[in-house]
Amino acid sequence: MAGEDIVILPGKIRDRLAGEMCDTEGHILPPDGTMTFISFGFHTATILSSQRFKAHRHWRATSFPDRAPVSDGVFAAMVLDLNAEALTFLKIMAARGHSLAVLSSPPPTRRFGLLKSGHSEADILMLDALVRETMAGAISALGIAVVAPPADVAPDGFLRPDLMNADENDTHHGNPKYGELVLRDLAARCGVAPS
């Protein structure tokens, strides 16, 4: 915040949004009726890799039984705290009249570093669901729509291999085929026939 103005700080995000959502100095443009889709708050791997989850575990998680267990409420509070700035940004933008929707990140992949560090697949799926449920509730409470991943992209809970980014080092992004499914899903929700 800069007084009553929202300014995106210099860097990659500002450069990408200049002329679309902000001016070249990072000042958010006034609402013009455009629906803006933002993707943040659902990156489970980033959340669960944070320092606080290296000392704690959800009480139902079987991985790392030596870590201090936390209740559903504490887990949710930790997730919300890690996303506090994103939620504040959404709240301010919505209050200023911007039309927003949050695009959920793809489902977890079997490339997640968390699996290599000892989390079980069952725990990853459970924790991912809890993170998504917590964030979807908080975002929906702001009156902002959440767009979940399309149906059938993760039949066993993990993103299908044919929808994963070709780069083996990319642990969570979908590929262009996944992006096409997302766009087709959005078009169908809006009553627009895809071309």
DRENVO-189820 format. One record per residue: residue in three letters; x, y, z of N, C-alpha, C in turn. Coordinates in nm, 4 decimals, m for minus. Atoms other than C-alpha are relative to their C-alpha. Example, Ala and Ser with C-alpha at 12.3 -4.5 7.8 and 13.67 -1.06 7.14 Angstrom:
DRENVO-189820
<r "ALA", <0.0890, m0.1190, 0.0000>, <1.2300, m0.4500, 0.7800>, <0.0900, 0.1200, 0.0000>>,
<r "SER", <m0.0820, m0.1190, m0.0060>, <1.3670, m0.1060, 0.7140>, <m0.0770, 0.1090, 0.0730>>,
end
This chain:
DRENVO-189820
<r "MET", <0.0849, m0.1184, 0.0000>, <0.0000, 0.0000, 0.0000>, <0.0891, 0.1242, 0.0000>>,
<r "ALA", <m0.0661, m0.1300, 0.0015>, <0.1152, 0.3499, m0.0816>, <m0.1108, 0.1024, 0.0161>>,
<r "GLY", <0.1161, m0.0846, m0.0266>, <m0.1399, 0.5750, 0.0857>, <m0.1252, m0.0803, m0.0282>>,
<r "GLU", <0.1212, 0.0713, 0.0392>, <m0.4684, 0.4723, m0.0720>, <0.0207, m0.0838, m0.1260>>,
<r "ASP", <m0.0305, 0.0673, 0.1259>, <m0.2960, 0.3188, m0.3720>, <0.0616, m0.1372, 0.0264>>,
<r "ILE", <m0.0672, 0.1299, m0.0050>, <m0.1899, m0.0403, m0.4324>, <0.1094, 0.0046, m0.1059>>,
<r "VAL", <m0.1130, m0.0026, 0.0922>, <0.1543, m0.0651, m0.5904>, <0.0694, m0.1352, 0.0036>>,
<r "ILE", <m0.0752, 0.1249, 0.0109>, <0.3160, m0.3842, m0.7149>, <0.1470, 0.0373, m0.0074>>,
<r "LEU", <m0.1415, m0.0339, m0.0081>, <0.6846, m0.3734, m0.6279>, <0.0746, m0.0456, m0.1253>>,
<r "PRO", <m0.0768, 0.0366, 0.1200>, <0.9506, m0.3918, m0.9022>, <0.0365, m0.1486, 0.0012>>,
<r "GLY", <m0.0366, 0.1406, 0.0139>, <1.0230, m0.7394, m1.0331>, <m0.0796, m0.0671, m0.1106>>,
<r "LYS", <0.0631, 0.0777, 0.1067>, <0.8931, m1.0168, m1.2545>, <m0.1506, 0.0200, m0.0076>>,
<r "ILE", <0.1462, m0.0098, 0.0008>, <0.5300, m0.9873, m1.1477>, <m0.0434, 0.1345, m0.0561>>,
<r "ARG", <0.0364, m0.1317, 0.0512>, <0.5141, m0.6131, m1.2096>, <0.0250, 0.0076, m0.1502>>,
<r "ASP", <m0.0318, m0.0029, 0.1432>, <0.6835, m0.6554, m1.5476>, <m0.1047, m0.0750, m0.0811>>,
<r "ARG", <0.1001, 0.0796, 0.0719>, <0.4315, m0.9226, m1.6485>, <m0.1364, 0.0675, m0.0025>>,
<r "LEU", <0.1330, m0.0602, m0.0118>, <0.1305, m0.7204, m1.5340>, <m0.0090, 0.1420, m0.0559>>,
<r "ALA", <0.0002, m0.1382, 0.0488>, <0.2358, m0.3789, m1.6695>, <m0.0846, 0.0113, m0.1270>>,
<r "GLY", <0.0904, m0.0207, 0.1127>, <m0.0314, m0.2517, m1.9054>, <m0.1255, m0.0839, 0.0065>>,
<r "GLU", <0.1172, 0.0867, m0.0160>, <m0.2739, m0.5228, m1.7973>, <m0.0727, 0.0304, 0.1308>>,
<r "MET", <0.0592, m0.0196, m0.1323>, <m0.3308, m0.4829, m1.4246>, <0.0583, 0.1210, 0.0721>>,
<r "CYS", <m0.0655, m0.1152, m0.0614>, <m0.0903, m0.2049, m1.3362>, <0.0698, 0.0820, m0.1084>>,
<r "ASP", <m0.0784, m0.0800, 0.0942>, <0.0983, 0.0793, m1.5014>, <0.1470, m0.0388, 0.0150>>,
<r "THR", <m0.1412, 0.0365, m0.0027>, <0.4737, 0.0690, m1.5578>, <0.0667, 0.0276, 0.1341>>,
<r "GLU", <m0.0531, m0.0274, m0.1331>, <0.5319, 0.2072, m1.2078>, <m0.0583, m0.0946, 0.1048>>,
<r "GLY", <0.0574, 0.0985, m0.0905>, <0.3262, m0.0751, m1.0551>, <m0.1324, 0.0384, 0.0630>>,
<r "HIS", <0.1276, m0.0429, m0.0581>, <0.0142, 0.1267, m0.9622>, <m0.1142, m0.0796, m0.0639>>,
<r "ILE", <0.1122, 0.0788, 0.0500>, <m0.2937, m0.0947, m0.9921>, <m0.0950, 0.0913, m0.0772>>,
<r "LEU", <0.0926, m0.0768, 0.0825>, <m0.5200, 0.0287, m1.2706>, <m0.1399, m0.0054, 0.0606>>,
<r "PRO", <0.1360, 0.0030, m0.0539>, <m0.8787, 0.1209, m1.1797>, <m0.0808, m0.1116, m0.0663>>,
<r "PRO", <0.0810, 0.1070, 0.0584>, <m1.1431, m0.1479, m1.2354>, <m0.0679, 0.0472, m0.1281>>,
<r "ASP", <0.0640, m0.0338, 0.1272>, <m1.2785, m0.1560, m1.5903>, <m0.1004, m0.1063, m0.0433>>,
<r "GLY", <0.0959, 0.1052, 0.0317>, <m1.5124, m0.4548, m1.5718>, <0.0645, m0.1295, m0.0463>>,
<r "THR", <m0.0722, 0.1202, 0.0420>, <m1.2455, m0.7014, m1.6825>, <0.0057, m0.0992, 0.1162>>,
<r "MET", <m0.0149, 0.1051, m0.1010>, <m1.2505, m1.0325, m1.4956>, <0.1471, m0.0399, 0.0032>>,
<r "THR", <m0.1403, 0.0354, m0.0175>, <m0.9027, m1.0985, m1.3577>, <0.0089, m0.1329, 0.0737>>,
<r "PHE", <m0.0250, 0.1290, m0.0634>, <m0.7965, m1.4539, m1.2793>, <0.1399, 0.0027, 0.0596>>,
<r "ILE", <m0.1270, 0.0001, m0.0720>, <m0.5225, m1.4844, m1.0206>, <0.0218, m0.1406, 0.0531>>,
<r "SER", <m0.0284, 0.1338, m0.0522>, <m0.3490, m1.8062, m0.9217>, <0.0995, 0.0107, 0.1139>>,
<r "PHE", <m0.0853, 0.0127, m0.1177>, <m0.2151, m1.8146, m0.5690>, <m0.0825, m0.0523, 0.1159>>,
<r "GLY", <0.0675, 0.0493, m0.1192>, <m0.2946, m1.9646, m0.2318>, <m0.0261, m0.1493, 0.0006>>,
<r "PHE", <0.0289, 0.1430, 0.0092>, <m0.3297, m2.3220, m0.3534>, <0.1242, m0.0830, m0.0316>>,
<r "HIS", <m0.1237, 0.0714, 0.0298>, <0.0349, m2.4181, m0.3965>, <0.0419, m0.0801, 0.1235>>,
<r "THR", <m0.0176, 0.0833, m0.1190>, <0.0366, m2.6982, m0.1412>, <0.1464, m0.0283, 0.0310>>,
<r "ALA", <m0.1401, 0.0355, m0.0247>, <0.4019, m2.7936, m0.1879>, <0.0742, 0.1150, 0.0667>>,
<r "THR", <m0.0652, m0.1166, m0.0584>, <0.5156, m2.4392, m0.1078>, <m0.0418, 0.0183, 0.1456>>,
<r "ILE", <0.0521, m0.0166, m0.1359>, <0.2931, m2.4191, 0.1990>, <0.0585, m0.1052, 0.0937>>,
<r "LEU", <m0.0451, 0.1081, m0.0873>, <0.3918, m2.7583, 0.3361>, <0.1521, m0.0073, 0.0117>>,
<r "SER", <m0.1462, m0.0048, m0.0093>, <0.7613, m2.6885, 0.2716>, <0.0483, 0.1129, 0.0908>>,
<r "SER", <m0.0385, m0.1129, m0.0840>, <0.7540, m2.3832, 0.4979>, <0.0609, m0.0492, 0.1317>>,
<r "GLN", <m0.0687, 0.0355, m0.1241>, <0.9586, m2.3801, 0.8180>, <m0.0951, m0.0531, 0.1075>>,
<r "ARG", <0.0901, 0.0414, m0.1081>, <0.6566, m2.4141, 1.0446>, <m0.0472, m0.1447, m0.0141>>,
<r "PHE", <0.0428, 0.1377, 0.0178>, <0.5597, m2.7464, 0.8876>, <0.1158, m0.0982, 0.0067>>,
<r "LYS", <m0.1135, 0.0902, m0.0199>, <0.9093, m2.8831, 0.9339>, <0.0086, m0.0427, 0.1460>>,
<r "ALA", <0.0005, 0.0351, m0.1425>, <0.8450, m2.8921, 1.3082>, <m0.1347, m0.0561, 0.0432>>,
<r "HIS", <0.1350, 0.0420, m0.0357>, <0.4742, m2.9803, 1.3007>, <m0.0570, m0.0929, m0.1066>>,
<r "ARG", <0.0741, 0.0832, 0.0946>, <0.2393, m3.2255, 1.1360>, <m0.1472, 0.0058, 0.0369>>,
<r "HIS", <0.1432, 0.0104, m0.0278>, <m0.1360, m3.2488, 1.1014>, <m0.0218, m0.1261, 0.0816>>,
<r "TRP", <0.0159, 0.1118, m0.0929>, <m0.2636, m3.4830, 1.3705>, <m0.0368, m0.1314, m0.0681>>,
<r "ARG", <0.0349, 0.1243, 0.0706>, <m0.3960, m3.7319, 1.1109>, <0.1121, m0.0498, m0.0902>>,
<r "ALA", <m0.1104, 0.0414, 0.0868>, <m0.0694, m3.7430, 0.9144>, <0.0805, m0.1100, 0.0676>>,
<r "THR", <m0.0793, 0.1114, m0.0550>, <0.1258, m4.0637, 0.9584>, <0.1494, 0.0212, m0.0233>>,
<r "SER", <m0.1416, m0.0298, 0.0258>, <0.4509, m3.9272, 0.8147>, <0.0547, 0.0851, 0.1144>>,
<r "PHE", <m0.0699, m0.0770, m0.1027>, <0.7002, m3.7864, 1.0650>, <m0.0735, m0.0001, 0.1344>>,
<r "PRO", <0.0722, 0.0070, m0.1268>, <0.5327, m3.9101, 1.3844>, <0.0700, 0.0705, 0.1160>>,
<r "ASP", <m0.0729, m0.0689, m0.1070>, <0.8050, m3.7372, 1.5918>, <m0.0275, 0.1498, 0.0024>>,
<r "ARG", <0.0311, m0.1434, 0.0024>, <0.6838, m3.3908, 1.4871>, <m0.1224, 0.0287, 0.0858>>,
<r "ALA", <0.1116, m0.0393, m0.0870>, <0.4426, m3.2021, 1.7115>, <m0.1299, 0.0021, m0.0802>>,
<r "PRO", <0.1273, 0.0013, 0.0729>, <0.0838, m3.2740, 1.6036>, <m0.0796, 0.1283, 0.0251>>,
<r "VAL", <0.0868, m0.1163, m0.0136>, <m0.1543, m2.9859, 1.5383>, <m0.1412, m0.0388, m0.0423>>,
<r "SER", <0.1411, 0.0267, 0.0282>, <m0.5338, m2.9845, 1.5273>, <m0.0402, 0.0550, m0.1360>>,
<r "ASP", <0.0538, m0.0545, 0.1253>, <m0.7505, m2.9083, 1.2244>, <0.0013, 0.1527, 0.0046>>,
<r "GLY", <0.0077, m0.1449, m0.0126>, <m0.7989, m2.5537, 1.3548>, <0.1360, 0.0664, m0.0066>>,
<r "VAL", <m0.1348, m0.0569, 0.0022>, <m0.4296, m2.4875, 1.4118>, <0.0597, m0.0133, m0.1402>>,
<r "PHE", <m0.0496, 0.0196, 0.1361>, <m0.3425, m2.6346, 1.0727>, <m0.0579, 0.1071, m0.0927>>,
<r "ALA", <0.0657, m0.1009, 0.0840>, <m0.5975, m2.4070, 0.9035>, <0.0552, 0.1388, 0.0293>>,
<r "ALA", <m0.0544, m0.1316, m0.0369>, <m0.4665, m2.1057, 1.0983>, <0.1400, 0.0191, m0.0574>>,
<r "MET", <m0.1347, m0.0083, 0.0560>, <m0.1120, m2.1832, 0.9835>, <m0.0063, 0.0273, m0.1506>>,
<r "VAL", <0.0165, m0.0188, 0.1442>, <m0.2245, m2.2070, 0.6198>, <m0.0450, 0.1431, m0.0295>>,
<r "LEU", <0.0508, m0.1364, 0.0219>, <m0.4182, m1.8794, 0.6437>, <0.1067, 0.1043, 0.0305>>,
<r "ASP", <m0.1061, m0.0944, m0.0342>, <m0.1259, m1.7049, 0.8123>, <0.1043, 0.0075, m0.1115>>,
<r "LEU", <m0.0978, 0.0018, 0.1084>, <0.1107, m1.8134, 0.5340>, <m0.0527, 0.0720, m0.1248>>,
<r "ASN", <0.0619, m0.0648, 0.1162>, <m0.1358, m1.6662, 0.2817>, <m0.0656, 0.1335, 0.0357>>,
<r "ALA", <0.0657, m0.1223, m0.0475>, <m0.2328, m1.3554, 0.4801>, <0.0138, 0.1152, m0.0985>>,
<r "GLU", <m0.0198, m0.1117, 0.0925>, <m0.0816, m1.1095, 0.2322>, <m0.0826, m0.0181, m0.1274>>,
<r "ALA", <0.0800, 0.0267, 0.1200>, <m0.2510, m1.2763, m0.0650>, <m0.1475, 0.0269, 0.0280>>,
<r "LEU", <0.1400, m0.0220, m0.0354>, <m0.5864, m1.2699, 0.1146>, <m0.0294, 0.1488, 0.0187>>,
<r "THR", <0.0179, m0.1449, m0.0158>, <m0.5393, m0.9029, 0.2080>, <m0.0067, 0.0675, m0.1362>>,
<r "PHE", <0.0006, m0.0546, 0.1352>, <m0.4591, m0.8212, m0.1543>, <m0.1361, m0.0234, m0.0665>>,
<r "LEU", <0.1304, 0.0311, 0.0602>, <m0.7769, m0.9981, m0.2723>, <m0.1104, 0.0841, 0.0621>>,
<r "LYS", <0.1027, m0.0767, m0.0706>, <m0.9868, m0.8228, m0.0078>, <m0.0002, 0.1455, m0.0461>>,
<r "ILE", <m0.0104, m0.1399, 0.0421>, <m0.8584, m0.4781, m0.1047>, <m0.0458, 0.0154, m0.1449>>,
<r "MET", <0.0373, m0.0084, 0.1419>, <m0.8963, m0.5438, m0.4777>, <m0.1515, m0.0137, m0.0171>>,
<r "ALA", <0.1456, 0.0190, 0.0099>, <m1.2533, m0.6704, m0.4344>, <m0.0730, 0.1229, 0.0525>>,
<r "ALA", <0.0643, m0.1185, m0.0574>, <m1.3425, m0.3732, m0.2124>, <0.0070, 0.1190, m0.0942>>,
<r "ARG", <m0.0146, m0.1098, 0.0964>, <m1.2203, m0.1402, m0.4875>, <m0.0767, m0.0244, m0.1295>>,
<r "GLY", <0.0862, 0.0239, 0.1155>, <m1.4552, m0.3009, m0.7387>, <0.0589, m0.0837, m0.1114>>,
<r "HIS", <m0.0581, 0.0863, 0.1020>, <m1.2217, m0.5294, m0.9304>, <m0.0754, m0.1327, m0.0046>>,
<r "SER", <0.0620, 0.1317, 0.0173>, <m1.3849, m0.8443, m1.0709>, <0.1122, m0.1030, 0.0010>>,
<r "LEU", <m0.1085, 0.0959, m0.0197>, <m1.1678, m1.1316, m0.9527>, <m0.0521, m0.1419, 0.0104>>,
<r "ALA", <0.0205, 0.1417, m0.0289>, <m1.1565, m1.5083, m0.9510>, <0.1389, m0.0583, 0.0247>>,
<r "VAL", <m0.1279, 0.0646, m0.0287>, <m0.8827, m1.7278, m0.8089>, <0.0009, m0.1362, m0.0669>>,
<r "LEU", <m0.0182, 0.1241, 0.0738>, <m0.7639, m2.0068, m1.0319>, <0.0876, m0.0918, 0.0832>>,
<r "SER", <m0.0750, 0.0932, m0.0825>, <m0.6568, m2.3043, m0.8262>, <0.1192, m0.0548, m0.0766>>,
<r "SER", <m0.1146, 0.0650, 0.0632>, <m0.3167, m2.4514, m0.8950>, <m0.0385, m0.1440, m0.0344>>,
<r "PRO", <0.0315, 0.1395, 0.0336>, <m0.3104, m2.7996, m1.0508>, <0.0062, m0.0896, 0.1229>>,
<r "PRO", <m0.0115, 0.0963, m0.1106>, <m0.3540, m3.1029, m0.8261>, <0.1468, m0.0349, 0.0253>>,
<r "PRO", <m0.1392, 0.0372, m0.0280>, <m0.0401, m3.2362, m0.6581>, <0.0519, m0.0982, m0.1043>>,
<r "THR", <m0.0623, 0.0934, 0.0937>, <0.2062, m3.4304, m0.8709>, <0.0892, m0.0969, 0.0772>>,
<r "ARG", <m0.0914, 0.0948, m0.0633>, <0.4206, m3.7301, m0.7954>, <0.1447, 0.0481, m0.0056>>,
<r "ARG", <m0.1334, m0.0603, m0.0005>, <0.7203, m3.5010, m0.8525>, <0.0221, 0.0858, 0.1249>>,
<r "PHE", <m0.0131, m0.0841, m0.1190>, <0.6518, m3.3129, m0.5284>, <0.1229, m0.0423, 0.0791>>,
<r "GLY", <m0.1153, 0.0278, m0.0835>, <0.9739, m3.2862, m0.3311>, <m0.0395, m0.0545, 0.1360>>,
<r "LEU", <0.0482, 0.0499, m0.1291>, <0.7631, m3.3596, m0.0236>, <m0.0048, m0.1523, 0.0025>>,
<r "LEU", <0.0019, 0.1459, 0.0059>, <0.7275, m3.7184, m0.1417>, <0.1414, m0.0549, 0.0165>>,
<r "LYS", <m0.1397, 0.0438, m0.0112>, <1.1051, m3.7486, m0.1722>, <0.0545, 0.0222, 0.1406>>,
<r "SER", <m0.0503, m0.0291, m0.1346>, <1.1491, m3.6035, 0.1767>, <m0.0670, m0.0853, 0.1068>>,
<r "GLY", <0.0551, 0.0941, m0.0970>, <0.9396, m3.8733, 0.3409>, <m0.1488, 0.0065, 0.0252>>,
<r "HIS", <0.1458, m0.0027, m0.0148>, <0.5730, m3.7706, 0.3208>, <m0.0607, m0.1129, m0.0837>>,
<r "SER", <0.0667, 0.1060, 0.0762>, <0.3464, m4.0547, 0.2146>, <m0.0966, 0.0622, m0.1006>>,
<r "GLU", <0.0972, m0.0479, 0.0984>, <0.1196, m4.0205, m0.0884>, <m0.1339, 0.0300, 0.0669>>,
<r "ALA", <0.1286, m0.0198, m0.0692>, <m0.1845, m4.0571, 0.1394>, <0.0010, 0.1311, 0.0782>>,
<r "ASP", <m0.0096, m0.1253, m0.0757>, <m0.0622, m3.7726, 0.3610>, <m0.0019, 0.1208, m0.0930>>,
<r "ILE", <m0.0012, m0.1118, 0.0949>, <0.0083, m3.5475, 0.0608>, <m0.1416, 0.0280, m0.0485>>,
<r "LEU", <0.1362, m0.0199, 0.0499>, <m0.3437, m3.6029, m0.0731>, <m0.0904, 0.0579, 0.1089>>,
<r "MET", <0.0814, m0.0516, m0.1095>, <m0.5014, m3.5415, 0.2680>, <0.0337, 0.1463, 0.0281>>,
<r "LEU", <m0.0424, m0.1364, m0.0305>, <m0.2959, m3.2276, 0.3355>, <m0.0350, 0.0961, m0.1138>>,
<r "ASP", <0.0373, m0.0825, 0.1151>, <m0.3533, m3.0944, m0.0165>, <m0.1481, 0.0355, 0.0073>>,
<r "ALA", <0.1448, m0.0250, m0.0105>, <m0.7285, m3.1333, 0.0316>, <m0.0301, 0.1005, 0.1113>>,
<r "LEU", <0.0221, m0.0925, m0.1111>, <m0.7112, m2.9515, 0.3675>, <0.0434, 0.1417, m0.0350>>,
<r "VAL", <m0.0469, m0.1324, 0.0412>, <m0.5063, m2.6638, 0.2239>, <m0.1013, 0.0618, m0.0954>>,
<r "ARG", <0.0945, m0.0517, 0.0994>, <m0.7458, m2.6266, m0.0708>, <m0.1340, 0.0366, 0.0647>>,
<r "GLU", <0.1266, m0.0275, m0.0692>, <m1.0528, m2.6445, 0.1538>, <0.0116, 0.1285, 0.0837>>,
<r "THR", <m0.0222, m0.1185, m0.0835>, <m0.9090, m2.3833, 0.3922>, <0.0042, 0.1263, m0.0850>>,
<r "MET", <m0.0152, m0.1175, 0.0841>, <m0.8108, m2.1430, 0.1160>, <m0.1275, 0.0307, m0.0779>>,
<r "ALA", <0.1248, m0.0236, 0.0738>, <m1.1296, m2.1909, m0.0860>, <m0.1035, 0.0648, 0.0909>>,
<r "GLY", <0.0935, m0.0603, m0.0944>, <m1.3334, m2.1084, 0.2248>, <0.0312, 0.1457, 0.0268>>,
<r "ALA", <m0.0402, m0.1381, m0.0290>, <m1.1339, m1.7940, 0.3002>, <m0.0237, 0.0910, m0.1201>>,
<r "ILE", <0.0174, m0.0806, 0.1215>, <m1.1460, m1.6710, m0.0597>, <m0.1484, 0.0181, m0.0306>>,
<r "SER", <0.1448, m0.0091, 0.0238>, <m1.5159, m1.7500, m0.1003>, <m0.0656, 0.0957, 0.0988>>,
<r "ALA", <0.0544, m0.0916, m0.1012>, <m1.5857, m1.5591, 0.2231>, <0.0205, 0.1464, m0.0400>>,
<r "LEU", <m0.0225, m0.1356, 0.0503>, <m1.4483, m1.2509, 0.0435>, <m0.0914, 0.0315, m0.1189>>,
<r "GLY", <0.0886, m0.0188, 0.1140>, <m1.7110, m1.2980, m0.2280>, <0.0705, m0.0194, m0.1327>>,
<r "ILE", <m0.0797, 0.0233, 0.1204>, <m1.4493, m1.4114, m0.4791>, <m0.0118, m0.1472, m0.0381>>,
<r "ALA", <0.0151, 0.1372, 0.0482>, <m1.5019, m1.7211, m0.6935>, <0.1348, m0.0714, m0.0031>>,
<r "VAL", <m0.1171, 0.0864, 0.0101>, <m1.2551, m2.0070, m0.6778>, <m0.0276, m0.0988, m0.1128>>,
<r "VAL", <0.0133, 0.0925, 0.1119>, <m1.2031, m2.2094, m0.9950>, <0.0896, m0.1199, 0.0274>>,
<r "ALA", <m0.0740, 0.1226, m0.0304>, <m1.1021, m2.5652, m0.9081>, <0.0554, m0.0603, m0.1290>>,
<r "PRO", <m0.0489, 0.0683, 0.1204>, <m0.9009, m2.7836, m1.1460>, <m0.1142, m0.0741, m0.0700>>,
<r "PRO", <0.1051, 0.0718, 0.0724>, <m1.1095, m2.9470, m1.4201>, <m0.0159, m0.1427, 0.0510>>,
<r "ALA", <0.0258, 0.1393, m0.0384>, <m1.2682, m3.2847, m1.3521>, <0.0899, m0.0932, m0.0814>>,
<r "ASP", <m0.0729, 0.1084, 0.0674>, <m1.0759, m3.5985, m1.4455>, <0.1476, 0.0274, m0.0286>>,
<r "VAL", <m0.1425, m0.0241, 0.0234>, <m0.7280, m3.4421, m1.4399>, <0.0864, m0.0725, 0.1033>>,
<r "ALA", <m0.0743, 0.0684, m0.1061>, <m0.6312, m3.6351, m1.1257>, <m0.0841, m0.1147, 0.0546>>,
<r "PRO", <0.0898, 0.1082, m0.0434>, <m0.8269, m3.9631, m1.1084>, <0.0411, m0.0696, 0.1294>>,
<r "ASP", <m0.0455, 0.0615, m0.1252>, <m0.6092, m4.0966, m0.8244>, <0.0450, 0.1050, 0.1011>>,
<r "GLY", <m0.0383, m0.1086, m0.0886>, <m0.5599, m3.7557, m0.6621>, <0.1218, 0.0770, m0.0481>>,
<r "PHE", <m0.1197, m0.0641, 0.0533>, <m0.2333, m3.6780, m0.8443>, <m0.0225, 0.0353, m0.1463>>,
<r "LEU", <0.0143, m0.0447, 0.1379>, <m0.2137, m3.4846, m1.1707>, <0.0486, m0.1093, m0.0952>>,
<r "ARG", <m0.0357, 0.1016, 0.0982>, <m0.2109, m3.7226, m1.4654>, <0.1353, 0.0335, m0.0634>>,
<r "PRO", <m0.1319, m0.0250, 0.0596>, <0.1415, m3.7640, m1.6115>, <m0.0072, 0.0696, m0.1361>>,
<r "ASP", <0.0099, m0.0615, 0.1329>, <0.0221, m3.6619, m1.9603>, <m0.0361, 0.1486, 0.0078>>,
<r "LEU", <0.0353, m0.1407, m0.0173>, <m0.0827, m3.3235, m1.8157>, <0.1084, 0.0792, 0.0726>>,
<r "MET", <m0.1076, m0.0658, m0.0726>, <0.2435, m3.2462, m1.6370>, <0.0961, 0.0689, m0.0956>>,
<r "ASN", <m0.1006, m0.0702, 0.0769>, <0.5054, m3.0023, m1.7607>, <0.1097, m0.0979, m0.0399>>,
<r "ALA", <m0.1020, 0.0924, 0.0498>, <0.7693, m3.1787, m1.9714>, <0.1294, 0.0070, 0.0807>>,
<r "ASP", <m0.1216, m0.0174, m0.0793>, <1.0483, m3.0405, m1.7506>, <m0.0097, m0.0835, 0.1275>>,
<r "GLU", <0.0022, 0.0898, m0.1163>, <1.1195, m3.3132, m1.4945>, <0.0255, 0.0738, 0.1312>>,
<r "ASN", <m0.0272, m0.0779, m0.1207>, <1.2375, m3.0451, m1.2501>, <m0.1191, 0.0841, 0.0437>>,
<r "ASP", <0.1200, m0.0762, m0.0336>, <0.8973, m2.8753, m1.2583>, <m0.0909, m0.0915, 0.0812>>,
<r "THR", <0.0719, 0.0898, m0.0905>, <0.7148, m3.0205, m0.9607>, <m0.1506, 0.0216, 0.0052>>,
<r "HIS", <0.1429, m0.0234, m0.0213>, <0.3701, m2.8639, m0.9925>, <m0.0768, 0.0636, m0.1155>>,
<r "HIS", <0.0751, m0.0647, 0.1067>, <0.2827, m2.6947, m1.3224>, <m0.0578, m0.1008, m0.0990>>,
<r "GLY", <0.0566, 0.0775, 0.1089>, <0.0539, m2.8358, m1.5853>, <0.0620, 0.0428, m0.1316>>,
<r "ASN", <m0.0529, m0.0305, 0.1324>, <0.1489, m2.8431, m1.9515>, <m0.1070, 0.0725, m0.0834>>,
<r "PRO", <0.1009, m0.0683, 0.0826>, <m0.0301, m2.6702, m2.2444>, <m0.1314, m0.0781, m0.0127>>,
<r "LYS", <0.1227, 0.0813, 0.0067>, <m0.2771, m2.9612, m2.2645>, <m0.0855, 0.0242, 0.1250>>,
<r "TYR", <0.0720, m0.0309, m0.1233>, <m0.3689, m2.8980, m1.8998>, <m0.0625, 0.1390, m0.0100>>,
<r "GLY", <0.0512, m0.1363, 0.0168>, <m0.4044, m2.5259, m1.9750>, <m0.1210, 0.0043, m0.0910>>,
<r "GLU", <0.1145, 0.0050, 0.0913>, <m0.6375, m2.6067, m2.2637>, <m0.1237, m0.0530, 0.0720>>,
<r "LEU", <0.1132, 0.0541, m0.0758>, <m0.8564, m2.8177, m2.0329>, <m0.0570, 0.1048, 0.0957>>,
<r "VAL", <0.0454, m0.1062, m0.0907>, <m0.8704, m2.5292, m1.7837>, <m0.0809, 0.1029, m0.0774>>,
<r "LEU", <0.0708, m0.1010, 0.0807>, <m0.9704, m2.2825, m2.0561>, <m0.1338, m0.0532, m0.0509>>,
<r "ARG", <0.1263, 0.0592, 0.0461>, <m1.2348, m2.5210, m2.1948>, <m0.1013, m0.0074, 0.1146>>,
<r "ASP", <0.0859, 0.0064, m0.1177>, <m1.3730, m2.5689, m1.8443>, <m0.0563, 0.1382, 0.0335>>,
<r "LEU", <0.0452, m0.1365, m0.0258>, <m1.3887, m2.1921, m1.7899>, <m0.1021, 0.0444, m0.1044>>,
<r "ALA", <0.0926, m0.0377, 0.1076>, <m1.5564, m2.1418, m2.1272>, <m0.1361, m0.0648, 0.0221>>,
<r "ALA", <0.1270, 0.0711, m0.0244>, <m1.8196, m2.4048, m2.0436>, <m0.0749, 0.0621, 0.1163>>,
<r "ARG", <0.0648, m0.0638, m0.1166>, <m1.8884, m2.2413, m1.7051>, <m0.0622, 0.1342, m0.0384>>,
<r "CYS", <0.0491, m0.1325, 0.0422>, <m1.9384, m1.9083, m1.8823>, <m0.0982, m0.0094, m0.1146>>,
<r "GLY", <0.0946, 0.0176, 0.1090>, <m2.1604, m2.0569, m2.1509>, <0.0555, 0.0380, m0.1355>>,
<r "VAL", <m0.0637, m0.0348, 0.1269>, <m1.9093, m1.9927, m2.4276>, <0.0479, m0.1287, m0.0653>>,
<r "ALA", <m0.0463, 0.1184, 0.0725>, <m1.8489, m2.2584, m2.6927>, <0.1469, 0.0178, m0.0335>>,
<r "PRO", <m0.1430, m0.0128, 0.0306>, <m1.4737, m2.3249, m2.7182>, <0.0235, m0.0113, m0.1495>>,
<r "SER", <m0.0320, 0.0061, 0.1422>, <m1.3167, m2.2710, m3.0590>, <0.1147, m0.0946, m0.0257>>,
end
